Amino acid sequence: MAKYAILSDIHANGDALDVVLEKCRELEIQNFVSLGDIVGYNAEPRECLYRVRDLNWIAMVRGNHDEYAANGNTEMSGFNPVAKFAVNWTREQLTDEELAWLVHMPFRSTIPSCNSTIVHATLDSPENWGYIFDVHHAADNFSYQFTQVCFCGHSHVPVAFAKKPITKMNERLIDELPEWVYNSADPDANVDFTRPDELTVEIKAGFKYLFNIGSIGQPRNRDPRSSFAVFDPAARTVTRYRLPYDIASAQNKIIDAGLPERLALRLAAGS
């Protein structure tokens, strides 16, 4: 059975995307799944769109930045002025055909023959662009999750949850998987952001899982490295990779494009 690279929130960061695709070549991954937001925030929307279009996509969903760039919405409810500026700038860089391609995919989909669902935001109302940050949000999502595994993005913060098949009295039904994310504010975390790392979670029979794999192009968990995952249905594992990339190059492109400086600064902080 094939392995699948799960990509999310590329956000027009070509430098980060190139590092991820190189890792996929190293891992001999030939099948790809997109959780949306190919564009937005960063300075290479067209470059990223065409790199993405050339891949072997097994399943794709649209993200809110893809949606807003393509639909001409100028209100963009919930967006701050910097995000709105970036969406409007992105819209001006792309042709009508390119914008239409960004939203040709559905809000939710499945990975064929893998008992897995994908969505950019949440399964209960994907078009409303809600976030999953904690066990309570995850519980709502599990209510609409009819496959064993679900992959989502949107928050740019890696987090994962497992729903037990049976619970004892006073035992929580849903638990966060602490190994999926570390507390980067913890001085004992001792994370070297200049080095790649990986983390594997076993998919156990009877459990349901919800994975937010983080962001390729604009991480917000205080770890500036690009984050993506590889799903191996045969081995019953999900592995998240964190990869350093040339942040200075991406920052320079943002400034040269006339995008807000804050978008460049936040890349180095992973926020």
C-alpha positions in Angstrom: 0.0 0.0 0.0 1.2 3.5 -0.9 2.4 6.1 1.6 1.0 9.6 1.5 2.6 13.0 2.1 0.1 15.2 3.9 0.8 18.9 3.2 -1.0 21.8 4.7 -0.8 25.6 4.8 2.0 26.1 2.3 1.0 29.8 2.2 3.0 30.8 -0.9 6.4 30.0 0.9 8.4 28.5 -2.0 11.6 28.1 0.1 9.8 26.0 2.7 7.9 24.0 0.1 11.1 23.1 -1.8 12.6 21.6 1.4 9.5 19.5 2.0 9.3 18.2 -1.5 13.0 17.3 -1.4 12.3 15.3 1.7 9.5 13.6 0.0 11.8 12.6 -2.9 14.3 11.3 -0.3 11.5 9.2 1.3 10.3 8.1 -2.2 6.8 9.5 -1.5 4.9 9.7 -4.8 1.3 10.3 -3.5 0.2 13.6 -2.1 -2.7 14.9 0.0 -3.4 18.7 0.4 -5.2 20.2 3.4 -5.5 23.6 1.7 -4.1 27.1 1.9 -1.6 26.9 -0.9 -1.5 30.7 -1.1 -1.7 33.6 1.3 0.8 35.5 3.5 4.0 34.9 1.6 5.4 36.1 -1.7 5.3 33.2 -4.1 1.7 32.2 -4.8 2.2 31.4 -8.5 5.4 29.5 -8.0 3.8 27.4 -5.2 0.7 26.8 -7.2 2.6 25.4 -10.2 4.9 23.2 -8.0 1.8 21.9 -6.3 -0.1 21.3 -9.6 2.7 19.1 -10.9 2.4 16.6 -8.0 0.4 13.3 -7.9 -2.6 14.4 -5.8 -4.7 11.7 -4.3 -7.0 14.0 -2.4 -7.3 17.8 -1.9 -9.4 20.3 0.0 -9.6 24.0 -0.2 -8.5 26.4 2.5 -9.9 29.8 3.6 -7.0 31.8 1.9 -7.5 29.8 -1.3 -11.3 30.6 -1.0 -10.9 34.3 -0.3 -8.3 34.9 -3.0 -10.5 33.3 -5.6 -14.0 34.4 -4.7 -13.4 38.2 -4.7 -14.6 38.6 -1.1 -13.4 41.9 0.2 -14.8 41.7 3.7 -13.0 38.5 4.8 -14.6 38.2 8.2 -12.2 37.3 10.9 -9.1 38.4 9.0 -6.8 41.1 10.4 -5.6 43.9 8.1 -2.3 42.2 7.4 -4.0 39.0 6.3 -6.5 40.9 4.2 -3.7 42.8 2.5 -1.9 39.6 1.7 -5.1 38.0 0.2 -5.8 41.1 -2.0 -2.1 41.1 -3.1 -2.3 37.4 -3.9 -5.5 37.9 -5.9 -3.7 40.4 -8.1 -0.8 38.0 -8.8 -2.9 35.2 -10.2 -5.0 34.7 -13.4 -8.6 33.9 -13.3 -7.8 30.3 -14.4 -5.2 30.0 -11.6 -7.7 31.3 -9.0 -10.4 29.0 -10.2 -8.0 26.0 -9.8 -7.5 27.0 -6.1 -11.2 26.4 -5.4 -12.0 23.5 -7.6 -11.5 21.1 -4.7 -14.2 20.4 -2.0 -14.3 21.5 1.6 -13.9 18.0 2.9 -12.7 14.7 1.2 -11.3 11.3 1.9 -8.1 9.5 1.1 -9.4 6.5 -1.0 -9.2 3.1 0.6 -7.4 4.4 3.7 -10.3 4.9 6.2 -9.2 8.6 6.4 -10.9 12.0 6.1 -9.3 15.3 5.3 -10.5 18.9 5.9 -8.8 22.3 6.2 -10.7 23.5 9.3 -13.4 21.3 11.0 -15.7 18.5 9.8 -18.8 19.9 11.4 -18.9 23.1 9.4 -15.8 23.3 7.2 -17.0 26.3 5.3 -17.1 28.4 8.5 -13.3 28.0 9.1 -13.4 27.1 12.7 -10.3 26.0 14.7 -9.4 22.9 16.7 -7.2 23.7 19.6 -8.2 21.5 22.5 -10.1 18.4 23.5 -13.5 20.2 23.5 -13.0 21.3 19.8 -11.8 17.8 19.0 -14.9 16.2 20.5 -17.1 18.2 18.1 -15.0 17.1 15.2 -15.1 13.4 16.2 -18.9 13.6 16.2 -18.7 14.1 12.4 -15.7 11.8 11.8 -16.8 8.4 10.4 -13.3 7.3 9.5 -10.5 6.1 11.8 -8.2 9.0 10.9 -8.8 12.6 10.1 -6.2 15.2 9.0 -6.7 18.9 9.4 -4.8 22.2 9.2 -5.8 25.8 9.4 -4.4 26.8 12.9 -0.7 26.2 11.9 -0.3 24.6 15.3 0.4 20.8 15.4 -1.9 19.0 17.8 -3.4 15.5 17.8 -6.1 13.7 19.7 -7.2 10.1 20.2 -10.7 8.9 21.0 -10.7 5.6 22.9 -13.0 2.8 21.9 -14.2 2.1 25.4 -13.7 4.1 28.6 -13.8 3.2 32.3 -15.8 5.2 34.8 -14.3 8.7 35.2 -11.8 8.1 32.4 -11.6 10.7 29.6 -12.9 9.5 26.3 -10.6 11.8 24.3 -7.0 12.6 25.0 -4.5 14.9 23.5 -1.4 13.1 22.2 1.4 14.9 24.1 4.2 13.4 22.0 2.8 15.1 18.9 3.8 18.5 20.1 6.2 19.9 22.7 5.9 23.1 24.7 8.5 25.3 23.0 8.2 27.9 25.9 9.5 25.2 28.2 13.3 25.9 28.8 13.7 22.1 29.2 12.4 21.4 25.7 16.0 21.9 24.3 14.9 22.0 20.7 17.5 22.7 18.0 15.6 24.5 15.3 18.5 24.2 12.8 18.1 20.4 12.6 15.4 18.3 11.2 13.5 15.8 13.3 10.6 13.4 13.1 8.0 11.8 15.3 5.9 8.7 14.6 2.5 7.8 16.1 1.1 4.3 15.9 -2.5 4.0 14.7 -4.1 1.5 17.2 -7.1 -0.6 16.3 -10.4 0.6 17.7 -9.2 4.2 18.3 -10.0 7.2 16.3 -7.4 9.9 15.6 -7.4 13.6 14.7 -4.1 15.1 13.5 -3.4 18.7 12.8 0.0 18.5 11.1 1.0 22.1 11.4 2.1 24.4 8.6 4.7 24.3 5.9 4.8 28.0 5.1 4.0 29.8 8.4 4.3 27.8 11.6 2.8 29.3 14.7 3.9 27.0 17.5 7.2 28.9 18.1 9.0 26.4 16.0 10.0 28.1 12.7 10.6 24.8 10.9 8.3 23.6 8.2 6.0 20.8 9.3 4.3 18.1 7.3 3.4 14.4 7.8 3.6 11.0 6.1 0.7 8.6 6.5 1.6 4.9 6.0 -1.7 2.9 6.1 0.1 -0.4 5.8 2.4 0.2 8.8 -0.5 2.0 10.6 1.7 5.0 11.4 1.6 8.8 11.0 5.0 10.5 11.0 5.5 14.3 11.3 8.6 15.8 10.0 10.0 19.3 11.0 12.5 20.7 8.5 14.6 23.9 8.7 14.6 26.0 5.5 16.1 29.3 4.3 13.9 31.7 6.3 16.0 34.7 5.3 15.3 34.1 1.6 11.6 33.9 2.2 11.7 37.0 4.3 13.5 39.0 1.6 11.0 37.9 -1.0 8.1 39.2 1.3 9.8 42.6 1.7 10.7 42.9 -2.0 7.1 42.1 -3.0 5.9 45.0 -0.8 4.0 42.8 1.6 3.8 43.9 5.3 7.1 43.5 7.2 5.3 41.6 10.0 4.8 38.7 7.7 8.5 38.4 7.2 9.3 38.8 10.9 6.9 36.2 12.2 8.6 33.4 10.1 11.8 33.5 12.2 9.8 33.5 15.4 7.5 30.7 14.3 4.5 32.7 15.4 
